């Protein structure tokens, strides 16, 4: 009997918080994408500095300074892409919130 009451109260609580839960999920996804973007940008900067100073692993005939800089540029493009996705998630969350408020779902 106690389990049934507990289960029913959990379901009731989840239905009440469902509207804010979707918003929180979108914001969490945006934050995660932003963290990934920062990590990729840091890695790109590290690769670029390694290519400039000659540090790190360099394979003769395969990874000259130009190739290593190109790899850093690719990493930076990926970081920029992640930043754009993060901003898109934030905009989506804000739009969802405004739509819910306009519909009176809040």
DSSP file (Angstrom, degrees, kcal/mol; ACC not computed):
  #  RESIDUE AA STRUCTURE BP1 BP2  ACC     N-H-->O    O-->H-N    N-H-->O    O-->H-N    TCO  KAPPA ALPHA  PHI   PSI    X-CA   Y-CA   Z-CA
    1    1 A X     >        0   0    0      0, 0.0     4,-2.1     0, 0.0     5,-0.2   0.000 360.0 360.0 360.0 -43.4    0.0    0.0    0.0
    2    2 A X  H  >  +     0   0    0      1,-0.2     4,-2.7     2,-0.2     5,-0.2   0.873 360.0  53.5 -63.7 -36.7    2.8    2.4    0.9
    3    3 A X  H  > S+     0   0    0      2,-0.2     4,-2.7     1,-0.2    -1,-0.2   0.882 107.8  50.6 -66.3 -37.2    4.5    1.7   -2.4
    4    4 A X  H  > S+     0   0    0      2,-0.2     4,-2.5     1,-0.2    -2,-0.2   0.920 112.5  45.8 -66.4 -43.6    1.4    2.5   -4.3
    5    5 A X  H  X S+     0   0    0     -4,-2.1     4,-2.4     2,-0.2    -2,-0.2   0.917 114.1  48.9 -65.1 -43.0    1.0    5.8   -2.5
    6    6 A X  H  X S+     0   0    0     -4,-2.7     4,-2.0     2,-0.2    -2,-0.2   0.923 112.5  48.0 -63.1 -44.1    4.6    6.6   -3.0
    7    7 A X  H  X S+     0   0    0     -4,-2.7     4,-2.3     1,-0.2    -2,-0.2   0.900 111.6  49.9 -62.8 -42.1    4.5    5.8   -6.7
    8    8 A X  H  X S+     0   0    0     -4,-2.5     4,-2.4     1,-0.2    -1,-0.2   0.888 110.6  49.8 -65.7 -38.8    1.3    7.9   -7.2
    9    9 A X  H  X S+     0   0    0     -4,-2.4     4,-2.3     2,-0.2    -1,-0.2   0.874 110.1  50.7 -68.9 -35.3    2.9   10.8   -5.4
   10   10 A X  H  X S+     0   0    0     -4,-2.0     4,-2.5     2,-0.2    -2,-0.2   0.923 111.5  47.9 -65.8 -44.0    6.0   10.6   -7.6
   11   11 A X  H  X S+     0   0    0     -4,-2.3     4,-2.1     2,-0.2    -2,-0.2   0.911 112.7  49.0 -63.1 -42.1    3.9   10.5  -10.7
   12   12 A X  H  X S+     0   0    0     -4,-2.4     4,-1.6     1,-0.2    -1,-0.2   0.903 111.9  48.7 -63.5 -41.2    1.9   13.5   -9.5
   13   13 A X  H  X S+     0   0    0     -4,-2.3     4,-2.0     1,-0.2    -2,-0.2   0.895 110.3  51.4 -67.0 -39.5    5.0   15.4   -8.7
   14   14 A X  H  X S+     0   0    0     -4,-2.5     4,-0.7     1,-0.2    -1,-0.2   0.882 107.9  51.7 -66.3 -37.2    6.6   14.6  -12.1
   15   15 A X  H  < S+     0   0    0     -4,-2.1     4,-0.4     1,-0.2     3,-0.3   0.863 110.6  49.2 -68.1 -33.3    3.5   15.8  -14.0
   16   16 A X  H  < S+     0   0    0     -4,-1.6     3,-0.4     1,-0.2     4,-0.3   0.865 116.9  40.4 -70.8 -35.9    3.6   19.1  -12.0
   17   17 A X  H  X S+     0   0    0     -4,-2.0     4,-2.1     1,-0.2    -1,-0.2   0.430  87.9  97.0 -93.4   1.7    7.3   19.6  -12.8
   18   18 A X  H  X S+     0   0    0     -4,-0.7     4,-1.7    -3,-0.3    -1,-0.2   0.871  80.2  54.4 -59.8 -38.4    7.1   18.4  -16.4
   19   19 A X  H  > S+     0   0    0     -3,-0.4     4,-0.9    -4,-0.4    -1,-0.2   0.915 115.5  37.2 -65.1 -42.6    6.8   21.9  -17.8
   20   20 A X  H  > S+     0   0    0     -4,-0.3     4,-2.2     1,-0.2    -1,-0.2   0.730 108.6  66.5 -80.6 -20.8    9.9   23.2  -16.0
   21   21 A X  H  X S+     0   0    0     -4,-2.1     4,-2.3     2,-0.2    -2,-0.2   0.913  98.7  50.8 -66.2 -42.5   11.7   19.9  -16.6
   22   22 A X  H  X S+     0   0    0     -4,-1.7     4,-2.0     1,-0.2    -1,-0.2   0.895 110.5  50.0 -61.1 -40.7   11.8   20.4  -20.3
   23   23 A X  H  X S+     0   0    0     -4,-0.9     4,-2.1     1,-0.2    -1,-0.2   0.913 110.5  49.4 -63.3 -44.1   13.2   23.8  -19.9
   24   24 A X  H  X S+     0   0    0     -4,-2.2     4,-2.3     1,-0.2    -2,-0.2   0.873 108.4  53.6 -65.3 -37.1   15.9   22.5  -17.5
   25   25 A X  H  X S+     0   0    0     -4,-2.3     4,-2.4     2,-0.2    -1,-0.2   0.926 108.7  49.0 -64.0 -44.0   16.9   19.8  -20.0
   26   26 A X  H  X S+     0   0    0     -4,-2.0     4,-2.1     1,-0.2    -2,-0.2   0.907 112.1  48.4 -62.3 -42.0   17.4   22.2  -22.8
   27   27 A X  H  X S+     0   0    0     -4,-2.1     4,-2.2     2,-0.2    -1,-0.2   0.878 110.6  51.2 -66.7 -37.3   19.5   24.5  -20.6
   28   28 A X  H  X S+     0   0    0     -4,-2.3     4,-2.3     2,-0.2    -2,-0.2   0.899 109.7  50.1 -66.2 -40.0   21.6   21.5  -19.5
   29   29 A X  H  X S+     0   0    0     -4,-2.4     4,-2.3     2,-0.2    -2,-0.2   0.902 110.1  50.5 -64.0 -40.4   22.1   20.4  -23.1
   30   30 A X  H  X S+     0   0    0     -4,-2.1     4,-2.2     1,-0.2    -2,-0.2   0.913 110.4  49.4 -63.1 -42.5   23.2   24.0  -24.0
   31   31 A X  H  X S+     0   0    0     -4,-2.2     4,-2.2     2,-0.2    -2,-0.2   0.896 110.2  51.0 -63.7 -40.7   25.7   24.0  -21.1
   32   32 A X  H  X S+     0   0    0     -4,-2.3     4,-2.1     2,-0.2    -2,-0.2   0.915 110.5  48.3 -64.4 -43.1   27.1   20.6  -22.1
   33   33 A X  H  X S+     0   0    0     -4,-2.3     4,-2.2     1,-0.2    -1,-0.2   0.881 110.4  52.5 -64.7 -37.5   27.6   21.8  -25.7
   34   34 A X  H  X S+     0   0    0     -4,-2.2     4,-2.2     2,-0.2    -1,-0.2   0.898 108.5  49.8 -65.4 -40.1   29.3   25.0  -24.4
   35   35 A X  H  X S+     0   0    0     -4,-2.2     4,-2.2     2,-0.2    -2,-0.2   0.898 110.4  50.2 -65.0 -39.9   31.7   23.0  -22.2
   36   36 A X  H  X S+     0   0    0     -4,-2.1     4,-2.5     2,-0.2    -2,-0.2   0.900 109.3  51.9 -64.3 -39.7   32.6   20.8  -25.2
   37   37 A X  H  X S+     0   0    0     -4,-2.2     4,-2.4     1,-0.2    -2,-0.2   0.915 109.6  48.8 -63.1 -43.1   33.2   23.9  -27.3
   38   38 A X  H  X S+     0   0    0     -4,-2.2     4,-2.2     2,-0.2    -1,-0.2   0.893 111.5  50.2 -63.1 -39.6   35.5   25.3  -24.7
   39   39 A X  H  X S+     0   0    0     -4,-2.2     4,-2.1     2,-0.2    -2,-0.2   0.914 111.9  47.0 -65.8 -43.0   37.4   22.0  -24.5
   40   40 A X  H  X S+     0   0    0     -4,-2.5     4,-2.4     2,-0.2    -2,-0.2   0.881 111.3  51.4 -67.0 -37.8   37.8   21.8  -28.3
   41   41 A X  H  X S+     0   0    0     -4,-2.4     4,-2.4     2,-0.2    -2,-0.2   0.904 109.9  49.7 -65.7 -40.6   39.0   25.4  -28.4
   42   42 A X  H  X S+     0   0    0     -4,-2.2     4,-2.2     2,-0.2    -2,-0.2   0.906 111.5  48.8 -64.1 -41.0   41.6   24.8  -25.7
   43   43 A X  H  X S+     0   0    0     -4,-2.1     4,-2.6     2,-0.2    -2,-0.2   0.904 110.6  50.9 -65.4 -40.7   42.8   21.7  -27.6
   44   44 A X  H  X S+     0   0    0     -4,-2.4     4,-2.5     2,-0.2    -2,-0.2   0.911 110.5  48.9 -63.2 -42.5   43.0   23.7  -30.8
   45   45 A X  H  X S+     0   0    0     -4,-2.4     4,-2.4     2,-0.2    -1,-0.2   0.888 111.4  50.3 -64.1 -38.3   45.0   26.4  -29.1
   46   46 A X  H  X S+     0   0    0     -4,-2.2     4,-2.4     2,-0.2    -2,-0.2   0.928 111.7  47.4 -64.7 -44.9   47.3   23.8  -27.7
   47   47 A X  H  X S+     0   0    0     -4,-2.6     4,-2.3     1,-0.2    -2,-0.2   0.897 111.7  51.1 -63.1 -39.9   47.8   22.2  -31.1
   48   48 A X  H  X S+     0   0    0     -4,-2.5     4,-2.0     2,-0.2    -1,-0.2   0.917 111.9  45.9 -64.6 -43.2   48.5   25.5  -32.7
   49   49 A X  H  X S+     0   0    0     -4,-2.4     4,-2.2     1,-0.2     6,-0.3   0.874 111.8  52.3 -69.1 -35.2   51.1   26.5  -30.1
   50   50 A X  H  X>S+     0   0    0     -4,-2.4     4,-1.6     1,-0.2     5,-1.1   0.895 110.2  48.6 -64.8 -39.4   52.7   23.0  -30.4
   51   51 A X  H  <5S+     0   0    0     -4,-2.3    -2,-0.2     1,-0.2    -1,-0.2   0.880 112.7  48.4 -67.3 -37.1   53.0   23.5  -34.2
   52   52 A X  H  <5S+     0   0    0     -4,-2.0    -2,-0.2     1,-0.2    -1,-0.2   0.880 120.5  35.1 -70.7 -38.1   54.5   26.9  -33.8
   53   53 A X  H  <5S-     0   0    0     -4,-2.2    -2,-0.2    -5,-0.1    -1,-0.2   0.581 107.3-119.1 -94.4 -10.4   57.1   25.9  -31.2
   54   54 A X  T  <5 +     0   0    0     -4,-1.6    -3,-0.2     1,-0.2    -4,-0.1   0.640  65.0 141.5  82.1  13.6   57.8   22.4  -32.7
   55   55 A X      < +     0   0    0     -5,-1.1    -1,-0.2    -6,-0.3    -2,-0.1  -0.378  39.0  33.5 -81.9 166.0   56.6   20.6  -29.5
   56   56 A X  S    S-     0   0    0     -2,-0.1     2,-0.4    -3,-0.1    -9,-0.0  -0.221 104.5 -24.3  86.7-175.0   54.7   17.4  -29.5
   57   57 A X        +     0   0    0     -2,-0.0     2,-0.4     2,-0.0    -2,-0.1  -0.576  58.9 178.4 -78.2 126.7   54.7   14.4  -31.7
   58   58 A X        -     0   0    0     -2,-0.4     2,-0.5    -4,-0.1     6,-0.1  -0.986  15.3-154.6-132.3 123.6   55.9   15.1  -35.3
   59   59 A X    >>  -     0   0    0     -2,-0.4     4,-2.6     5,-0.1     3,-1.9  -0.852  30.3-112.1 -99.8 125.9   56.1   12.3  -37.9
   60   60 A X  T 34 S+     0   0    0     -2,-0.5     4,-0.1     1,-0.3    -1,-0.0  -0.310  97.6   3.8 -60.8 130.3   58.7   13.1  -40.6
   61   61 A X  T 34 S+     0   0    0      1,-0.1    -1,-0.3    -2,-0.0     3,-0.1   0.312 130.3  59.9  80.5  -9.6   57.0   13.7  -44.0
   62   62 A X  T <4 S+     0   0    0     -3,-1.9     2,-0.5     1,-0.1    -2,-0.2   0.756 105.3  33.2-115.3 -46.7   53.5   13.4  -42.6
   63   63 A X     <  +     0   0    0     -4,-2.6    -1,-0.1     4,-0.1    -4,-0.1  -0.614  69.9 160.6-120.9  72.9   53.0   16.1  -39.9
   64   64 A X     >  -     0   0    0     -2,-0.5     4,-2.3    -3,-0.1     5,-0.2  -0.220  60.1 -88.6 -77.4 179.9   55.0   19.2  -40.8
   65   65 A X  H  > S+     0   0    0      1,-0.2     4,-2.2     2,-0.2     5,-0.2   0.871 127.6  53.6 -61.0 -37.7   54.1   22.5  -39.2
   66   66 A X  H  > S+     0   0    0      2,-0.2     4,-2.0     1,-0.2    -1,-0.2   0.923 110.0  46.6 -64.2 -44.3   51.6   23.3  -42.0
   67   67 A X  H  > S+     0   0    0      1,-0.2     4,-2.0     2,-0.2    -1,-0.2   0.888 111.8  51.3 -65.0 -39.4   49.7   20.1  -41.5
   68   68 A X  H  X S+     0   0    0     -4,-2.3     4,-1.9     1,-0.2    -1,-0.2   0.874 109.5  49.8 -67.5 -36.6   49.7   20.5  -37.7
   69   69 A X  H  X S+     0   0    0     -4,-2.2     4,-2.3     2,-0.2    -1,-0.2   0.878 108.4  53.6 -67.5 -36.6   48.3   24.1  -38.1
   70   70 A X  H  X S+     0   0    0     -4,-2.0     4,-2.2     2,-0.2    -2,-0.2   0.883 107.3  51.2 -64.1 -37.9   45.6   22.7  -40.4
   71   71 A X  H  X S+     0   0    0     -4,-2.0     4,-2.2     2,-0.2    -1,-0.2   0.902 109.2  50.4 -65.3 -40.3   44.7   20.2  -37.8
   72   72 A X  H  X S+     0   0    0     -4,-1.9     4,-2.1     1,-0.2    -2,-0.2   0.890 108.9  52.2 -64.0 -39.0   44.4   23.0  -35.2
   73   73 A X  H  X S+     0   0    0     -4,-2.3     4,-2.1     2,-0.2    -2,-0.2   0.903 108.1  50.9 -63.7 -41.0   42.2   24.9  -37.6
   74   74 A X  H  X S+     0   0    0     -4,-2.2     4,-2.2     1,-0.2    -2,-0.2   0.915 109.5  50.8 -62.4 -42.3   39.9   22.0  -38.0
   75   75 A X  H  X S+     0   0    0     -4,-2.2     4,-2.2     1,-0.2    -1,-0.2   0.896 109.2  51.1 -61.3 -39.7   39.6   21.6  -34.3
   76   76 A X  H  X S+     0   0    0     -4,-2.1     4,-2.5     2,-0.2    -1,-0.2   0.875 107.3  53.1 -67.6 -36.4   38.8   25.3  -34.0
   77   77 A X  H  X S+     0   0    0     -4,-2.1     4,-2.3     2,-0.2    -1,-0.2   0.915 109.5  49.0 -62.4 -42.3   36.0   24.9  -36.6
   78   78 A X  H  X S+     0   0    0     -4,-2.2     4,-2.2     2,-0.2    -2,-0.2   0.893 110.1  51.2 -64.1 -39.1   34.6   22.1  -34.6
   79   79 A X  H  X S+     0   0    0     -4,-2.2     4,-2.1     2,-0.2    -2,-0.2   0.915 109.8  49.5 -63.7 -42.4   34.7   24.2  -31.5
   80   80 A X  H  X S+     0   0    0     -4,-2.5     4,-2.2     1,-0.2    -2,-0.2   0.900 109.3  52.5 -63.2 -39.9   32.9   27.0  -33.3
   81   81 A X  H  X S+     0   0    0     -4,-2.3     4,-2.1     1,-0.2    -1,-0.2   0.906 108.6  50.1 -61.7 -42.3   30.3   24.6  -34.5
   82   82 A X  H  X S+     0   0    0     -4,-2.2     4,-2.3     2,-0.2    -1,-0.2   0.878 108.3  53.2 -64.6 -37.7   29.7   23.4  -30.9
   83   83 A X  H  X S+     0   0    0     -4,-2.1     4,-2.4     2,-0.2    -2,-0.2   0.916 108.7  49.5 -62.8 -42.5   29.3   27.0  -29.8
   84   84 A X  H  X S+     0   0    0     -4,-2.2     4,-2.2     1,-0.2    -2,-0.2   0.898 110.6  50.0 -63.2 -40.2   26.7   27.6  -32.4
   85   85 A X  H  X S+     0   0    0     -4,-2.1     4,-2.3     2,-0.2    -1,-0.2   0.889 109.1  52.4 -65.2 -38.3   24.8   24.5  -31.3
   86   86 A X  H  X S+     0   0    0     -4,-2.3     4,-2.1     2,-0.2    -2,-0.2   0.928 109.9  47.6 -61.9 -45.6   25.0   25.7  -27.7
   87   87 A X  H  X S+     0   0    0     -4,-2.4     4,-2.4     1,-0.2    -1,-0.2   0.881 110.2  53.5 -63.3 -37.3   23.5   29.0  -28.7
   88   88 A X  H  X S+     0   0    0     -4,-2.2     4,-2.4     2,-0.2    -1,-0.2   0.899 107.7  50.2 -64.5 -40.2   20.8   27.2  -30.7
   89   89 A X  H  X S+     0   0    0     -4,-2.3     4,-2.3     2,-0.2    -1,-0.2   0.904 110.8  49.5 -64.2 -40.8   19.9   25.1  -27.6
   90   90 A X  H  X S+     0   0    0     -4,-2.1     4,-2.2     2,-0.2    -2,-0.2   0.914 111.9  47.9 -64.7 -41.9   19.6   28.2  -25.5
   91   91 A X  H  X S+     0   0    0     -4,-2.4     4,-2.6     1,-0.2    -2,-0.2   0.889 110.7  52.1 -64.9 -38.4   17.4   29.9  -28.0
   92   92 A X  H  X S+     0   0    0     -4,-2.4     4,-2.5     2,-0.2    -2,-0.2   0.911 109.3  49.4 -63.8 -42.0   15.2   26.8  -28.3
   93   93 A X  H  X S+     0   0    0     -4,-2.3     4,-2.2     2,-0.2    -2,-0.2   0.911 112.3  47.7 -63.7 -42.5   14.8   26.7  -24.5
   94   94 A X  H  X S+     0   0    0     -4,-2.2     4,-2.3     1,-0.2    -2,-0.2   0.898 112.1  49.6 -66.0 -39.8   13.8   30.4  -24.4
   95   95 A X  H  X S+     0   0    0     -4,-2.6     4,-2.5     2,-0.2    -2,-0.2   0.895 109.9  51.3 -65.8 -39.4   11.4   29.9  -27.3
   96   96 A X  H  X S+     0   0    0     -4,-2.5     4,-2.5     2,-0.2    -2,-0.2   0.922 110.1  49.8 -61.6 -43.9    9.8   26.9  -25.6
   97   97 A X  H  X S+     0   0    0     -4,-2.2     4,-2.2     1,-0.2    -2,-0.2   0.921 112.3  46.6 -62.5 -44.8    9.4   29.0  -22.4
   98   98 A X  H  X S+     0   0    0     -4,-2.3     4,-2.5     2,-0.2    -1,-0.2   0.887 111.3  52.1 -66.2 -38.5    7.8   31.9  -24.2
   99   99 A X  H  X S+     0   0    0     -4,-2.5     4,-2.2     2,-0.2    -1,-0.2   0.921 110.3  48.3 -63.0 -43.3    5.5   29.5  -26.1
  100  100 A X  H  X>S+     0   0    0     -4,-2.5     5,-2.5     1,-0.2     6,-0.8   0.907 112.6  48.2 -64.4 -40.9    4.3   27.9  -22.9
  101  101 A X  H  <5S+     0   0    0     -4,-2.2     3,-0.3     1,-0.2    -1,-0.2   0.887 111.8  50.0 -66.2 -38.0    3.7   31.2  -21.3
  102  102 A X  H  <5S+     0   0    0     -4,-2.5    -2,-0.2     1,-0.2    -1,-0.2   0.856 112.3  47.1 -68.2 -34.8    1.8   32.5  -24.3
  103  103 A X  H  <5S-     0   0    0     -4,-2.2    -1,-0.2    -5,-0.2    -2,-0.2   0.601 112.5-121.0 -81.0 -10.9   -0.3   29.3  -24.3
  104  104 A X  T  <5S+     0   0    0     -4,-0.8    -3,-0.2    -3,-0.3    -4,-0.1   0.740  73.9 130.0  77.8  23.5   -0.9   29.6  -20.6
  105  105 A X      <       0   0    0     -5,-2.5    -4,-0.2     1,-0.2   -86,-0.1   0.789 360.0 360.0 -78.8 -28.2    0.6   26.2  -19.9
  106  106 A X              0   0    0     -6,-0.8    -1,-0.2    -9,-0.1    -5,-0.1   0.525 360.0 360.0 -53.4 360.0    2.8   27.6  -17.2
